[in-house]
């Protein structure tokens, strides 16, 4: 489930850029559009959120806050979910079409990475970590102590 460190920042940046673009699009389109356009906006927003969540899970895994098993469980639905949006046609606003296509592409990229990482882990026979949170042995990650005020 761990992915190359150099891949995650690029994906996170793309997801955050898409999220900002989607927010702007949503603000401009309030009260406009038909039900199909609304469904497409919802679909693209959901995929963008899932990619951002995947990036946060990668950070939590590297920090020892979550185990691979916990992440697999949380991402299971995302990995298995189809990346196809509702049908696009020529009547769809070009800006919305672009957002849908780019969010689909990024989501499918993360979906492939997650499947590949999961498959390579099984092939290597990598032992599973304990189900306890934190570092090896289930010890919780310690937080910095607050300094007494003078």
C-alpha positions as CSV (number, residue, x, y, z in Angstrom):
1,X,0.0,0.0,0.0
2,X,3.0,2.3,0.3
3,X,3.8,4.2,-2.8
4,X,7.0,5.9,-4.0
5,X,7.5,9.1,-2.1
6,X,8.2,11.0,-5.3
7,X,4.7,10.1,-6.7
8,X,2.6,11.3,-3.7
9,X,3.4,15.0,-3.8
10,X,2.7,15.2,-7.5
11,X,-0.7,13.5,-7.1
12,X,-1.5,15.5,-4.0
13,X,-0.7,18.8,-5.8
14,X,-2.9,17.8,-8.8
15,X,-5.7,16.8,-6.5
16,X,-5.5,20.0,-4.5
17,X,-5.4,22.1,-7.7
18,X,-8.4,20.2,-9.0
19,X,-10.2,20.8,-5.7
20,X,-9.6,24.6,-6.0
21,X,-10.8,24.6,-9.6
22,X,-13.9,22.6,-8.7
23,X,-14.7,25.0,-5.9
24,X,-14.5,27.9,-8.3
25,X,-16.6,26.1,-10.8
26,X,-19.2,25.3,-8.2
27,X,-19.4,28.9,-7.0
28,X,-19.9,30.1,-10.5
29,X,-22.5,27.5,-11.3
30,X,-24.8,27.8,-8.3
31,X,-28.4,27.7,-9.6
32,X,-27.3,26.8,-13.1
33,X,-27.3,23.5,-14.9
34,X,-29.6,20.5,-15.1
35,X,-29.6,17.4,-12.9
36,X,-27.0,15.6,-15.1
37,X,-24.5,18.5,-14.7
38,X,-25.1,18.4,-10.9
39,X,-24.5,14.7,-10.9
40,X,-21.2,15.2,-12.8
41,X,-20.1,17.9,-10.4
42,X,-20.8,15.7,-7.4
43,X,-19.1,12.7,-9.1
44,X,-15.9,14.7,-9.9
45,X,-15.9,16.3,-6.4
46,X,-16.1,12.9,-4.8
47,X,-13.2,11.5,-6.8
48,X,-11.0,14.5,-6.0
49,X,-11.8,14.0,-2.3
50,X,-10.9,10.3,-2.5
51,X,-7.5,11.1,-4.1
52,X,-6.8,13.7,-1.3
53,X,-7.8,11.1,1.3
54,X,-5.5,8.5,-0.3
55,X,-2.6,11.0,-0.1
56,X,-3.4,11.6,3.6
57,X,-3.4,7.9,4.2
58,X,0.0,7.6,2.7
59,X,1.3,10.3,5.0
60,X,-0.3,8.6,8.0
61,X,1.3,5.3,7.0
62,X,4.8,6.8,6.7
63,X,4.4,8.5,10.1
64,X,3.4,5.2,11.8
65,X,-0.1,6.5,12.7
66,X,-1.9,3.8,10.6
67,X,-1.0,0.3,9.6
68,X,-1.2,-1.1,6.0
69,X,-4.1,-3.3,7.2
70,X,-6.1,-0.2,8.5
71,X,-5.5,1.7,5.3
72,X,-6.5,-1.3,3.1
73,X,-9.7,-1.5,5.0
74,X,-10.4,2.2,4.7
75,X,-9.5,2.3,1.0
76,X,-11.1,-1.0,0.0
77,X,-14.2,0.7,-1.4
78,X,-12.2,3.3,-3.3
79,X,-9.9,0.7,-4.9
80,X,-12.9,-1.4,-6.0
81,X,-15.1,1.4,-7.2
82,X,-15.5,2.1,-10.9
83,X,-13.8,5.3,-12.1
84,X,-16.4,6.0,-14.8
85,X,-18.6,9.1,-14.5
86,X,-22.1,9.5,-15.7
87,X,-22.2,9.8,-19.5
88,X,-20.7,13.0,-21.0
89,X,-22.1,14.5,-24.2
90,X,-21.7,17.7,-26.2
91,X,-24.3,19.5,-24.1
92,X,-22.0,19.5,-21.1
93,X,-20.2,22.8,-20.3
94,X,-16.5,22.5,-21.5
95,X,-15.2,23.6,-18.1
96,X,-17.2,20.9,-16.3
97,X,-16.1,18.3,-19.0
98,X,-12.5,19.1,-18.3
99,X,-12.9,18.8,-14.6
100,X,-14.7,15.5,-14.9
101,X,-12.1,14.1,-17.3
102,X,-9.1,15.2,-15.2
103,X,-10.6,14.0,-11.9
104,X,-11.3,10.6,-13.6
105,X,-7.8,10.3,-14.9
106,X,-6.2,11.2,-11.5
107,X,-8.6,8.9,-9.6
108,X,-7.8,6.0,-12.0
109,X,-4.1,6.7,-11.6
110,X,-4.4,6.4,-7.8
111,X,-6.6,3.4,-8.1
112,X,-3.9,1.6,-10.2
113,X,-1.2,2.6,-7.8
114,X,-3.2,1.3,-4.8
115,X,-3.9,-2.0,-6.6
116,X,-0.3,-2.4,-7.8
117,X,1.1,-1.6,-4.3
118,X,-1.3,-4.1,-2.8
119,X,-0.5,-6.8,-5.4
120,X,3.3,-6.3,-5.0
121,X,3.0,-6.6,-1.2
122,X,1.2,-10.0,-1.6
123,X,3.7,-11.2,-4.2
124,X,6.7,-10.3,-2.0
125,X,5.1,-12.0,1.0
126,X,5.7,-9.0,3.1
127,X,4.6,-9.8,6.7
128,X,1.7,-7.7,7.9
129,X,2.2,-5.3,10.7
130,X,0.4,-5.6,14.0
131,X,-3.1,-4.2,14.1
132,X,-2.1,-1.8,16.9
133,X,-1.6,1.8,16.1
134,X,1.7,3.5,16.2
135,X,5.2,2.1,15.7
136,X,6.4,-1.5,15.9
137,X,5.1,-3.2,19.0
138,X,1.9,-1.2,18.9
139,X,3.5,1.6,21.0
140,X,1.7,4.9,20.3
141,X,3.6,7.6,18.6
142,X,4.5,10.1,21.4
143,X,3.5,13.7,21.1
144,X,5.9,16.6,21.9
145,X,5.6,17.7,25.5
146,X,4.4,21.1,26.2
147,X,7.0,23.4,27.9
148,X,6.0,24.9,31.2
149,X,5.2,28.6,31.0
150,X,7.4,31.0,32.9
